[in-house]
Amino acid sequence: MKIYAALLRGVNLGGHKKLPMADFRTMVSELGLKNPKTYIQSGNLVFGSDLKPAELEKLIETAIEERFGFFSRTQVVPASEIRRALDEYPYDREVHTSCHVTFLDAEPSDEAKAEIASNDYAPDNISFGRKMLFLYLPNGVANAKVDFGKLERALKVNSTSRNLRTVGKIADLCESIEQ
């Protein structure tokens, strides 16, 4: 059995796409996912499964739509990639609200990476990891020069972002299931 994190987009934000975490855990247990644990209300799930990430994404997305009546893009990330994000984060971690990781569902093309790298986002910083972006936003997300939607469109991949503190909590949950 492998340990994964499912990162949902756009749930429980501003009263839209309400997804109670207790109901969500029950649903994924009924789907056969093992030891499901959630972290905060924004759609972070950790679990064990023998299925592949793409199969899990489809399974979870379909079940959410059928049970809760809305679509939420779901990105399933192996626990090892969650840990790698923490290990490779290249910027100052002192202010965790400034530190973010964007998980990508595929590796972007070299051309797309070059387009992102050619932009001036100062004072924000962006760098690439394998299937992820590392962001340092010293003025916070609300005042960032970086536009996450534009980044995703330029990279031509699906993505979801979490602050580094949340990534750390997800990694801890993954480790608790592995033990």
C-alpha positions in Angstrom: 0.0 0.0 0.0 1.3 3.5 -0.9 0.5 6.7 1.0 -0.9 9.6 -0.9 -2.2 13.1 -0.3 -5.3 14.2 -2.2 -5.3 18.0 -2.6 -8.7 19.4 -3.6 -9.2 22.7 -5.3 -11.7 25.3 -4.3 -13.7 23.6 -1.5 -15.1 25.4 1.5 -14.0 28.8 0.2 -16.4 31.7 0.9 -19.3 29.3 1.4 -19.0 27.7 -1.9 -18.5 24.0 -2.6 -19.1 23.0 0.9 -17.4 19.7 1.8 -17.6 18.7 5.5 -14.4 16.9 6.2 -16.0 14.2 8.4 -18.4 13.4 5.5 -15.5 13.4 3.1 -13.5 10.9 5.2 -16.6 8.7 5.4 -17.0 8.8 1.7 -13.4 7.9 0.9 -13.5 5.1 3.4 -16.5 3.7 1.6 -14.4 3.9 -1.6 -11.9 1.6 0.0 -9.2 4.2 0.8 -7.3 3.2 3.9 -6.8 5.3 7.1 -8.1 8.6 5.7 -7.1 11.7 7.6 -7.9 15.3 6.7 -6.2 18.5 7.6 -8.1 21.8 7.9 -11.2 22.5 5.9 -9.6 23.3 2.5 -9.5 19.8 1.2 -6.4 18.0 2.3 -6.7 14.3 2.6 -4.1 11.7 3.4 -4.7 8.0 2.9 -3.3 4.6 1.8 -4.2 2.8 -1.5 -2.8 0.3 -4.0 -4.4 2.3 -6.9 -2.4 4.7 -9.1 -2.7 8.5 -8.7 -4.7 9.0 -11.9 -7.2 6.3 -10.9 -7.5 7.8 -7.4 -8.1 11.3 -8.8 -11.0 10.1 -11.0 -12.4 8.0 -8.2 -12.5 10.9 -5.7 -13.7 13.5 -8.2 -16.5 11.3 -9.4 -17.6 10.5 -5.8 -17.5 14.1 -4.7 -19.7 15.1 -7.7 -22.2 12.3 -7.1 -22.4 12.7 -3.3 -22.0 16.5 -2.8 -23.2 17.8 -6.2 -20.1 19.7 -7.4 -16.9 19.1 -9.2 -13.6 19.7 -7.4 -10.3 19.0 -9.3 -8.3 16.7 -7.2 -4.6 16.2 -7.4 -3.2 13.0 -5.8 0.4 13.4 -4.8 2.6 10.5 -3.4 3.8 11.1 0.2 7.4 11.1 -1.1 6.6 14.2 -3.3 5.1 16.0 -0.3 8.3 15.3 1.7 10.5 16.3 -1.3 8.6 19.7 -1.5 9.6 20.4 2.1 13.2 19.2 1.7 13.8 21.2 -1.5 12.0 24.5 -0.7 14.7 27.0 -1.5 13.6 30.2 0.2 13.5 31.7 3.7 11.0 29.8 5.8 10.8 32.3 8.6 7.4 33.7 7.7 5.4 30.6 6.7 2.5 32.6 5.2 5.0 33.8 2.5 6.1 30.3 1.6 4.1 28.3 -0.9 4.4 25.1 -3.0 2.4 24.7 -6.2 2.0 21.0 -7.1 1.8 20.4 -10.8 0.0 17.3 -12.3 2.7 17.1 -15.0 6.1 18.4 -15.8 5.7 21.6 -17.9 7.6 22.1 -21.1 10.9 23.8 -21.2 9.3 26.6 -23.3 6.6 27.2 -20.6 9.3 27.2 -17.9 11.3 29.7 -19.9 8.2 32.0 -20.3 7.7 32.0 -16.5 11.4 32.6 -15.8 11.5 35.6 -18.2 8.9 37.5 -16.1 9.7 39.9 -13.3 7.7 39.1 -10.3 9.7 41.1 -7.8 9.5 41.1 -4.8 8.0 37.6 -5.3 10.3 34.7 -6.2 9.4 31.6 -8.2 11.6 28.5 -8.9 10.9 25.1 -10.3 11.2 21.7 -8.8 10.2 18.5 -10.4 6.4 18.7 -10.9 6.2 21.7 -8.5 6.8 25.4 -8.2 8.3 27.0 -5.1 7.1 30.5 -4.3 8.2 33.1 -1.9 5.6 35.9 -1.6 6.9 38.3 1.0 3.7 40.5 0.8 1.4 37.5 1.1 -0.9 35.9 -1.5 -3.4 38.7 -1.5 -0.7 41.2 -2.5 1.4 38.9 -4.7 2.5 40.0 -8.1 2.2 36.4 -9.1 -1.2 35.4 -10.5 -1.7 31.7 -9.9 -4.3 31.3 -12.6 -2.0 32.9 -15.2 0.8 30.7 -14.0 -1.3 27.6 -14.5 -2.4 28.7 -18.0 1.2 29.5 -19.0 2.5 26.2 -17.8 -0.4 24.3 -19.5 -0.8 21.9 -16.5 -3.2 21.6 -13.7 -2.0 22.8 -10.3 -2.9 23.4 -6.7 -1.0 25.4 -4.1 -0.6 25.1 -0.4 1.4 27.2 2.0 4.5 25.5 3.4 3.0 25.1 6.9 0.1 23.1 5.4 2.6 21.0 3.3 4.4 20.2 6.6 1.2 19.2 8.3 0.3 17.0 5.3 3.7 15.4 5.5 3.3 14.7 9.2 -0.1 13.0 8.5 1.5 10.9 5.7 4.2 9.7 8.2 1.5 8.9 10.8 -0.2 6.5 8.3 3.1 4.9 7.3 4.0 3.9 10.8 
